[in-house]
Amino acid sequence: MGVDLGVRTLAALSRPVTLPGAPETLMVPNPRHLAADTRRLTHAQRALSRTRKGSARRRKTAQRVATLHHRIAEHRATYLHTLTKQLTTRYATAVIEDLNVRGMSASARGTVEQPGRKVRQKAGLNRSILDMAPAEIRRQLDYKTRWNGSRLAVCDRYFPSSKTCSACGWLNPRLTLADRTFICEPCGLTIDRDLNAARNIAAHADAAPPHSPVAPGTEETRNARRAAARPATLQGGRQAVKKREDTGGQPPVPPQRSDPLTLHPPQRQETAKGP
């Protein structure tokens, strides 16, 4: 099962899944939870900025803003849990790309000497990328594949999945982000670029070893923000100490209250008396 994450559609899949209330589909729609409540959230935040610090009205308005953020987070988590459950219970292997989310969502403001271009448009794209939560999708796939006995493979981030033909392997170096349809010149395949990428991602991990969590020729990371997989190293080449709960041995016995009826009375020692 190849999964190609995106903003226009949340995920393009190489094999279909069934979401509640919808037929089988290869293109999982992006509900855009943040954009759906942007108007209410903007009004609440503007009302919060007009309140006086320490007032009761400010506390009520802050609670309303927090409630809106909580509702957005709950709707997003519910949708992602539904999708990742289908991917990990219906198929034996789920393959995703190692996305550089930090680089994808970086600001385009630039510097004073070299100011950026289309900063407002890039800021909107950054919000959409973070709203789809690619790191959360990868985190859920990571532990749910271990729960359900399936496997998670990670495709190399530099693999040209969108520019490669999924039928014959021809590479189109002139394909841009504005081209939503992939057209293969040698074999004539015409397919949506996201579906083509999902098929290539699935095929790229077929040669992975049975018990390997990584596609061949890739480097695994622990999250989608390219965090270091190895623990932090102190000066002198020593690794930082990590505390674990399952270090072995018997767990400590919790203190128990004693029953006074079962306690034996202390025995009095007789002292030897002199002649």
TANORPE-V805466 format. One record per helix or strand of 3 or more residues. SS is the DSSP state (h for helix, s for strand). FROM is the first residue (numbers start at 1). TO is the last residue. If there is no record, write none. Layout:
ss: [SS;SS]
from: [FROM;FROM]
to: [TO;TO]
This chain:
ss: [s;s;s;h;h;h;s;h;h;h;s;s;s;h]
from: [2;9;24;33;38;56;93;101;119;134;151;181;190;193]
to: [5;18;29;36;49;90;97;104;132;148;155;183;192;204]
